[in-house]
């Protein structure tokens, strides 16, 4: 949708994923989209160097979030929200369903 503005499909994927789930790390994003891990890592590094994203170390994992000090953050989020509205309903639900813990044993679906 906005890959021409961002330069690549993986750049769009990374930002949309982090926008919809509020944080994400490279392997998680790459496995969600079935994309190459290295290309997602390069996009996340590019956005971190430009100040759009920030990251921290949690063990061996490096989760990324939007930089609250980025001057165009409100405009970028508005653009991503508009782009996400053009995704299919099914894809929107899959992106926003942020379930990270396993289901409790014996719990019904």
Secondary structure, DSSP 4 states (H G I P E B T S, - for coil): --HHHHSSHHHHHHHHHHHHHS-B-HHHHHHHHT--HHHHHHHHHHHHHTTSEEEEEETTEEEEEE-TT-TTHHHHHHHHHHHHHTS-HHHHHHHH----SPPPTT---
